[in-house]
Amino acid sequence: MANIFIINAHHYYPCAQGKLNKTLVEIATEVLRKSGHIINTTHVDNDWDIEEELEKHKWSDIVLLQSPVYWMMVPWMFKKYMDEVYSAGMRGILCKGDGRDKHKYGEGGTMQSKKYMFSLTFNAPEECFDDPNEYLFQGKNVDDLWFPMHANFRFFGMVPLPTFACFDVIKNTNVKKDIERFKIHLNNNI
């Protein structure tokens, strides 16, 4: 069984209160505990301590990032978390500087045996992705859009698990279906 660190990256806005992301964190916690995994969590909108967050990363076998997609990226509060926690982790906890002392740039990650998974909530409809005729994403998929986030975790030497995504969560939400898909995704990939 694995130690799983779940980060809820949702930042509250009146138009995006975080109910779905909170529910998905609760579902992940329940499903993964039933499978025997040990769970630790952080919600970036709550108080957190840099050293404690680094310890949670060291402790974990898998980091599950639960995040809404705001303007094609994480909310600003999670970016702040990354800037503070991940920068502090460059002193050898998450990586050894930028890896150039003995490796090529970005190969100095100290979390080689660890994995990560993204669970994302989009207002964009699913059909916007993987279709070269779509205006905005031009045939790109969710992982293409989130390449910078994949690069951040790869910088630490981590290996990706398949990404999960909920689509059209504001205008055409189907929470019941998304929850069932999420449970299956977790059971099949962790």
Backbone as CSV, one residue per row, in Angstrom:
resi,resn,N_x,N_y,N_z,CA_x,CA_y,CA_z,C_x,C_y,C_z
1,MET,0.825,-1.179,0.000,0.000,0.000,0.000,0.878,1.254,0.000
2,ALA,0.341,2.317,-0.528,1.143,3.523,-0.755,0.758,4.653,0.197
3,ASN,1.716,5.532,0.420,1.475,6.809,1.089,1.097,7.800,0.003
4,ILE,-0.089,8.365,0.097,-0.588,9.256,-0.950,-0.859,10.633,-0.369
5,PHE,-0.236,11.630,-0.957,-0.395,13.020,-0.553,-1.305,13.700,-1.570
6,ILE,-2.478,14.141,-1.109,-3.447,14.804,-1.980,-3.400,16.304,-1.719
7,ILE,-3.145,17.063,-2.771,-3.128,18.525,-2.674,-4.376,19.057,-3.361
8,ASN,-5.192,19.787,-2.612,-6.341,20.482,-3.193,-5.864,21.884,-3.562
9,ALA,-5.687,22.130,-4.843,-5.146,23.398,-5.327,-6.218,24.453,-5.555
10,HIS,-7.465,24.141,-5.239,-8.547,25.097,-5.485,-8.385,26.344,-4.627
11,HIS,-8.591,27.482,-5.265,-8.632,28.764,-4.564,-10.034,29.333,-4.744
12,TYR,-10.637,29.742,-3.647,-12.022,30.200,-3.644,-12.213,31.493,-4.434
13,TYR,-13.219,31.481,-5.266,-13.761,32.675,-5.915,-15.275,32.564,-5.821
14,PRO,-16.003,33.673,-5.750,-17.469,33.579,-5.689,-18.060,32.783,-6.856
15,CYS,-17.449,32.862,-8.025,-17.970,32.121,-9.184,-17.433,30.693,-9.253
16,ALA,-16.476,30.359,-8.403,-15.887,29.016,-8.372,-15.569,28.682,-6.919
17,GLN,-16.553,28.144,-6.231,-16.434,27.962,-4.791,-15.681,26.703,-4.374
18,GLY,-15.391,25.827,-5.321,-14.559,24.669,-5.021,-15.283,23.436,-4.538
19,LYS,-16.587,23.398,-4.685,-17.352,22.244,-4.191,-16.963,20.953,-4.908
20,LEU,-16.800,21.004,-6.224,-16.448,19.792,-6.970,-15.042,19.323,-6.617
21,ASN,-14.089,20.239,-6.551,-12.725,19.840,-6.186,-12.685,19.270,-4.773
22,LYS,-13.411,19.868,-3.842,-13.495,19.357,-2.467,-14.096,17.954,-2.474
23,THR,-15.163,17.773,-3.236,-15.804,16.458,-3.330,-14.849,15.424,-3.908
24,LEU,-14.089,15.796,-4.940,-13.147,14.846,-5.547,-12.024,14.476,-4.575
25,VAL,-11.582,15.419,-3.759,-10.586,15.105,-2.726,-11.191,14.110,-1.729
26,GLU,-12.425,14.354,-1.315,-13.100,13.447,-0.376,-13.278,12.058,-0.981
27,ILE,-13.662,12.004,-2.245,-13.837,10.715,-2.935,-12.501,9.983,-3.018
28,ALA,-11.452,10.696,-3.425,-10.123,10.075,-3.528,-9.688,9.537,-2.167
29,THR,-9.885,10.326,-1.124,-9.505,9.897,0.225,-10.250,8.619,0.609
30,GLU,-11.541,8.600,0.374,-12.367,7.440,0.724,-11.972,6.200,-0.082
31,VAL,-11.889,6.339,-1.389,-11.568,5.199,-2.268,-10.179,4.650,-1.963
32,LEU,-9.218,5.539,-1.804,-7.841,5.093,-1.602,-7.638,4.487,-0.215
33,ARG,-8.302,5.043,0.792,-8.217,4.435,2.137,-8.833,3.043,2.136
34,LYS,-9.957,2.882,1.439,-10.589,1.558,1.359,-9.653,0.543,0.717
35,SER,-8.771,1.018,-0.147,-7.795,0.131,-0.793,-6.558,-0.087,0.073
36,GLY,-6.547,0.509,1.272,-5.438,0.296,2.196,-4.342,1.340,2.157
37,HIS,-4.498,2.360,1.343,-3.479,3.408,1.255,-3.585,4.368,2.442
38,ILE,-2.480,5.005,2.770,-2.437,6.012,3.826,-2.471,7.378,3.152
39,ILE,-3.355,8.249,3.640,-3.606,9.524,2.967,-3.192,10.695,3.859
40,ASN,-2.592,11.689,3.240,-2.293,12.971,3.871,-2.763,14.037,2.898
41,THR,-3.271,15.155,3.393,-3.821,16.178,2.501,-3.347,17.575,2.885
42,THR,-3.451,18.446,1.900,-3.265,19.888,2.082,-4.250,20.585,1.168
43,HIS,-4.866,21.640,1.685,-5.675,22.528,0.845,-4.951,23.866,0.838
44,VAL,-4.552,24.314,-0.338,-3.696,25.504,-0.415,-4.382,26.773,0.062
45,ASP,-5.705,26.778,0.149,-6.410,27.943,0.690,-6.313,28.012,2.215
46,ASN,-5.885,26.936,2.853,-5.700,26.930,4.305,-4.239,27.221,4.625
47,ASP,-3.961,27.446,5.881,-2.571,27.675,6.292,-1.743,26.423,6.033
48,TRP,-0.525,26.627,5.604,0.408,25.524,5.425,1.813,26.032,5.743
49,ASP,2.673,25.107,6.109,4.042,25.402,6.500,4.983,24.754,5.475
50,ILE,5.953,25.505,5.000,6.859,25.016,3.955,7.530,23.705,4.356
51,GLU,8.092,23.649,5.550,8.817,22.441,5.962,7.879,21.245,6.098
52,GLU,6.666,21.465,6.611,5.694,20.366,6.705,5.294,19.864,5.325
53,GLU,5.144,20.790,4.380,4.772,20.387,3.022,5.898,19.597,2.358
54,LEU,7.129,19.984,2.609,8.256,19.214,2.075,8.289,17.819,2.683
55,GLU,8.002,17.718,3.974,7.952,16.410,4.625,6.849,15.541,4.028
56,LYS,5.709,16.147,3.722,4.618,15.385,3.104,5.039,14.849,1.739
57,HIS,5.789,15.649,0.976,6.286,15.177,-0.318,7.287,14.029,-0.126
58,LYS,8.210,14.185,0.826,9.182,13.121,1.096,8.493,11.836,1.533
59,TRP,7.472,11.962,2.370,6.727,10.829,2.914,5.953,10.080,1.825
60,SER,5.493,10.809,0.840,4.568,10.237,-0.149,5.248,9.298,-1.136
61,ASP,4.452,8.340,-1.596,4.822,7.522,-2.748,4.174,8.105,-4.000
62,ILE,3.000,8.733,-3.798,2.236,9.330,-4.894,1.710,10.684,-4.436
63,VAL,1.849,11.683,-5.299,1.229,12.988,-5.072,0.066,13.103,-6.054
64,LEU,-1.132,13.344,-5.522,-2.312,13.547,-6.351,-2.666,15.027,-6.267
65,LEU,-2.536,15.718,-7.377,-2.881,17.135,-7.437,-4.304,17.275,-7.961
66,GLN,-5.202,17.739,-7.098,-6.590,18.013,-7.471,-6.701,19.511,-7.723
67,SER,-6.994,19.884,-8.969,-6.966,21.304,-9.297,-8.013,21.699,-10.323
68,PRO,-8.638,22.853,-10.097,-9.402,23.443,-11.190,-8.414,24.026,-12.194
69,VAL,-8.864,24.195,-13.412,-8.020,24.825,-14.425,-8.535,26.245,-14.624
70,TYR,-7.741,27.201,-14.158,-8.061,28.623,-14.303,-7.135,29.197,-15.363
71,TRP,-7.688,29.706,-16.420,-6.891,30.317,-17.484,-5.764,29.394,-17.932
72,MET,-6.111,28.139,-18.145,-5.242,27.096,-18.687,-4.154,26.636,-17.715
73,MET,-4.262,26.991,-16.430,-3.206,26.666,-15.473,-3.797,26.524,-14.080
74,VAL,-2.936,26.296,-13.113,-3.351,26.184,-11.712,-3.780,27.552,-11.172
75,PRO,-4.592,27.582,-10.110,-4.927,28.843,-9.449,-3.676,29.492,-8.847
76,TRP,-3.732,30.798,-8.680,-2.556,31.536,-8.218,-2.090,31.072,-6.846
77,MET,-2.985,30.624,-5.997,-2.558,30.192,-4.660,-1.691,28.947,-4.745
78,PHE,-1.983,28.052,-5.697,-1.106,26.895,-5.852,0.213,27.316,-6.485
79,LYS,0.190,28.291,-7.351,1.457,28.805,-7.910,2.319,29.377,-6.781
80,LYS,1.690,30.079,-5.840,2.429,30.584,-4.672,3.008,29.408,-3.880
81,TYR,2.197,28.380,-3.671,2.648,27.177,-2.966,3.878,26.595,-3.674
82,MET,3.787,26.456,-4.983,4.915,25.932,-5.757,6.147,26.809,-5.600
83,ASP,5.963,28.119,-5.739,7.105,29.033,-5.635,7.797,28.900,-4.281
84,GLU,7.026,28.755,-3.227,7.615,28.698,-1.892,8.079,27.294,-1.509
85,VAL,7.216,26.304,-1.650,7.552,24.941,-1.221,8.554,24.308,-2.177
86,TYR,8.288,24.377,-3.467,9.158,23.696,-4.414,10.514,24.384,-4.535
87,SER,10.547,25.682,-4.394,11.842,26.374,-4.388,12.662,25.969,-3.169
88,ALA,12.012,25.858,-2.003,12.718,25.396,-0.799,13.191,23.956,-0.970
89,GLY,12.462,23.167,-1.743,12.831,21.772,-1.982,14.048,21.594,-2.860
90,MET,14.531,22.675,-3.465,15.700,22.581,-4.348,17.003,22.394,-3.576
91,ARG,16.941,22.460,-2.266,18.158,22.275,-1.458,18.443,20.798,-1.193
92,GLY,17.773,19.916,-1.940,18.060,18.494,-1.851,16.889,17.638,-1.436
93,ILE,15.802,18.245,-0.992,14.649,17.458,-0.556,13.864,16.949,-1.758
94,LEU,13.569,17.833,-2.702,12.852,17.442,-3.915,13.797,17.281,-5.103
95,CYS,14.852,18.059,-5.091,15.866,17.979,-6.151,17.141,18.641,-5.650
96,LYS,18.227,18.330,-6.313,19.516,18.927,-5.973,19.764,20.074,-6.933
97,GLY,19.386,21.276,-6.493,19.515,22.432,-7.369,18.781,22.171,-8.669
98,ASP,19.430,22.491,-9.770,18.794,22.243,-11.068,19.374,21.024,-11.773
99,GLY,20.196,20.267,-11.076,20.695,19.009,-11.616,21.966,19.117,-12.426
100,ARG,22.475,20.327,-12.612,23.618,20.476,-13.507,24.955,20.126,-12.886
101,ASP,24.993,19.825,-11.597,26.280,19.466,-11.019,26.793,18.142,-11.581
102,LYS,25.938,17.152,-11.758,26.344,15.847,-12.292,25.466,15.405,-13.457
103,HIS,24.413,16.119,-13.704,23.444,15.722,-14.710,23.140,16.887,-15.634
104,LYS,22.310,16.621,-16.602,21.793,17.687,-17.454,20.735,18.461,-16.685
105,TYR,20.415,19.645,-17.161,19.413,20.484,-16.511,18.138,19.704,-16.274
106,GLY,17.663,19.761,-15.035,16.409,19.112,-14.686,16.517,17.653,-14.308
107,GLU,17.701,17.063,-14.325,17.851,15.645,-13.998,18.286,15.415,-12.562
108,GLY,18.202,16.436,-11.722,18.669,16.310,-10.340,17.583,15.977,-9.342
109,GLY,16.448,15.453,-9.813,15.342,15.130,-8.911,15.693,14.028,-7.930
110,THR,15.249,14.193,-6.687,15.524,13.208,-5.643,14.301,12.340,-5.341
111,MET,13.244,12.475,-6.133,12.016,11.725,-5.886,11.799,10.681,-6.989
112,GLN,12.881,10.020,-7.375,12.878,9.089,-8.513,11.887,7.946,-8.368
113,SER,11.622,7.482,-7.182,10.734,6.327,-7.017,9.269,6.734,-6.827
114,LYS,8.986,8.023,-6.932,7.639,8.523,-6.642,6.853,8.823,-7.912
115,LYS,5.524,8.840,-7.762,4.642,9.091,-8.897,3.729,10.264,-8.578
116,TYR,3.090,10.781,-9.612,2.117,11.856,-9.427,0.948,11.646,-10.375
117,MET,-0.183,12.220,-9.979,-1.384,12.166,-10.811,-2.071,13.517,-10.750
118,PHE,-2.560,13.983,-11.898,-3.388,15.177,-11.953,-4.846,14.760,-12.048
119,SER,-5.681,15.414,-11.258,-7.129,15.306,-11.379,-7.625,16.733,-11.558
120,LEU,-8.192,17.033,-12.725,-8.468,18.412,-13.118,-9.946,18.638,-13.391
121,THR,-10.390,19.848,-13.103,-11.757,20.247,-13.436,-11.691,21.412,-14.419
122,PHE,-12.362,21.229,-15.544,-12.374,22.210,-16.626,-13.781,22.738,-16.856
123,ASN,-13.905,24.002,-17.204,-15.163,24.486,-17.762,-15.237,24.128,-19.245
124,ALA,-14.109,23.942,-19.880,-14.075,23.581,-21.307,-14.755,22.236,-21.530
125,PRO,-15.524,22.106,-22.614,-16.113,20.802,-22.938,-15.038,19.834,-23.435
126,GLU,-15.268,18.563,-23.215,-14.295,17.538,-23.586,-13.962,17.567,-25.072
127,GLU,-14.953,17.872,-25.913,-14.712,17.839,-27.358,-13.776,18.945,-27.849
128,CYS,-13.405,19.874,-26.976,-12.427,20.912,-27.358,-11.017,20.348,-27.494
129,PHE,-10.794,19.173,-26.907,-9.465,18.581,-26.906,-9.366,17.496,-27.978
130,ASP,-8.147,17.241,-28.410,-7.843,16.151,-29.354,-8.512,16.318,-30.719
131,ASP,-8.878,17.530,-31.063,-9.526,17.778,-32.356,-8.793,18.925,-33.051
132,PRO,-8.052,18.640,-34.134,-7.288,19.691,-34.810,-8.162,20.801,-35.388
133,ASN,-9.456,20.563,-35.520,-10.353,21.590,-36.043,-10.878,22.538,-34.969
134,GLU,-10.619,22.229,-33.716,-11.061,23.103,-32.624,-10.166,24.335,-32.567
135,TYR,-10.799,25.466,-32.403,-10.106,26.753,-32.468,-9.019,26.906,-31.390
136,LEU,-9.378,26.715,-30.136,-8.466,27.085,-29.054,-7.303,26.108,-28.883
137,PHE,-7.592,24.826,-28.731,-6.535,23.863,-28.397,-5.900,23.207,-29.615
138,GLN,-6.461,23.394,-30.788,-5.852,22.996,-32.054,-5.317,21.563,-32.062
139,GLY,-6.135,20.629,-31.524,-5.747,19.220,-31.541,-4.973,18.755,-30.330
140,LYS,-4.648,19.650,-29.435,-3.880,19.275,-28.250,-4.788,18.593,-27.229
141,ASN,-4.179,17.736,-26.404,-4.946,17.079,-25.357,-4.687,17.760,-24.012
142,VAL,-5.315,17.260,-22.977,-5.182,17.857,-21.639,-3.730,17.840,-21.176
143,ASP,-3.030,16.734,-21.397,-1.639,16.664,-20.953,-0.732,17.595,-21.752
144,ASP,-1.056,17.847,-23.012,-0.314,18.855,-23.782,-0.487,20.224,-23.139
145,LEU,-1.732,20.556,-22.791,-2.015,21.843,-22.150,-1.273,21.961,-20.833
146,TRP,-1.177,20.856,-20.113,-0.542,20.870,-18.793,0.921,20.435,-18.826
147,PHE,1.563,20.546,-19.977,2.978,20.183,-20.077,3.848,20.915,-19.048
148,PRO,3.653,22.221,-18.813,4.493,22.874,-17.794,4.360,22.244,-16.410
149,MET,3.168,21.810,-16.041,3.001,21.156,-14.740,3.661,19.786,-14.739
150,HIS,3.559,19.054,-15.840,4.271,17.778,-15.938,5.776,18.015,-15.789
151,ALA,6.273,19.068,-16.409,7.712,19.365,-16.323,8.132,19.670,-14.888
152,ASN,7.261,20.334,-14.131,7.587,20.623,-12.729,7.802,19.342,-11.942
153,PHE,6.913,18.373,-12.099,7.045,17.124,-11.347,8.185,16.260,-11.906
154,ARG,8.389,16.313,-13.195,9.518,15.596,-13.799,10.846,16.155,-13.291
155,PHE,10.874,17.450,-13.011,12.064,18.108,-12.455,12.482,17.436,-11.147
156,PHE,11.506,16.892,-10.418,11.804,16.192,-9.164,12.094,14.719,-9.394
157,GLY,12.010,14.261,-10.639,12.279,12.870,-10.969,11.046,11.991,-10.889
158,MET,9.875,12.582,-10.726,8.645,11.818,-10.550,8.099,11.315,-11.890
159,VAL,7.313,10.254,-11.816,6.744,9.598,-12.990,5.229,9.832,-13.003
160,PRO,4.659,10.190,-14.159,3.222,10.463,-14.195,2.362,9.203,-14.204
161,LEU,1.238,9.306,-13.532,0.142,8.358,-13.680,-0.866,9.021,-14.608
162,PRO,-1.781,8.277,-15.210,-2.727,8.897,-16.142,-3.551,10.016,-15.500
163,THR,-3.715,11.088,-16.246,-4.473,12.250,-15.801,-5.967,11.967,-15.865
164,PHE,-6.692,12.495,-14.888,-8.152,12.433,-14.868,-8.678,13.851,-15.070
165,ALA,-9.781,13.987,-15.789,-10.365,15.316,-15.990,-11.884,15.252,-16.016
166,CYS,-12.483,16.274,-15.404,-13.918,16.540,-15.507,-14.057,17.740,-16.438
167,PHE,-15.004,17.674,-17.348,-15.175,18.728,-18.344,-16.527,19.413,-18.192
168,ASP,-16.585,20.648,-18.711,-17.848,21.392,-18.792,-18.529,21.482,-17.429
169,VAL,-17.745,21.741,-16.386,-18.234,21.629,-15.011,-19.125,22.788,-14.569
170,ILE,-19.197,23.847,-15.338,-20.061,24.963,-14.957,-21.383,24.917,-15.718
171,LYS,-21.326,24.761,-17.024,-22.550,24.832,-17.828,-23.271,23.504,-17.999
172,ASN,-22.526,22.411,-18.054,-23.141,21.096,-18.311,-22.571,20.038,-17.378
173,THR,-22.540,20.335,-16.117,-21.926,19.420,-15.167,-22.731,18.130,-15.002
174,ASN,-22.009,17.048,-14.781,-22.622,15.759,-14.479,-21.791,15.132,-13.362
175,VAL,-21.966,15.658,-12.156,-21.135,15.281,-11.017,-21.228,13.779,-10.733
176,LYS,-22.421,13.233,-10.783,-22.588,11.802,-10.491,-21.743,10.951,-11.446
177,LYS,-21.798,11.258,-12.719,-21.009,10.522,-13.719,-19.513,10.749,-13.500
178,ASP,-19.123,12.003,-13.222,-17.706,12.311,-12.984,-17.173,11.552,-11.768
179,ILE,-17.965,11.480,-10.705,-17.534,10.760,-9.504,-17.344,9.275,-9.810
180,GLU,-18.260,8.683,-10.539,-18.126,7.270,-10.886,-16.893,7.033,-11.764
181,ARG,-16.678,7.916,-12.735,-15.481,7.793,-13.588,-14.213,7.937,-12.750
182,PHE,-14.233,8.873,-11.774,-13.062,9.114,-10.923,-12.750,7.885,-10.068
183,LYS,-13.762,7.282,-9.494,-13.543,6.069,-8.695,-12.891,4.972,-9.523
184,ILE,-13.381,4.782,-10.724,-12.808,3.771,-11.623,-11.364,4.133,-11.975
185,HIS,-11.134,5.412,-12.280,-9.784,5.872,-12.614,-8.809,5.603,-11.476
186,LEU,-9.212,5.937,-10.252,-8.339,5.707,-9.097,-8.066,4.223,-8.908
187,ASN,-9.105,3.420,-8.969,-8.934,1.972,-8.770,-8.087,1.327,-9.854
188,ASN,-8.137,1.859,-11.073,-7.357,1.290,-12.180,-5.918,1.791,-12.250
189,ASN,-5.634,2.937,-11.607,-4.322,3.558,-11.810,-3.485,3.746,-10.558
190,ILE,-4.056,3.487,-9.389,-3.262,3.604,-8.142,-3.354,2.284,-7.403
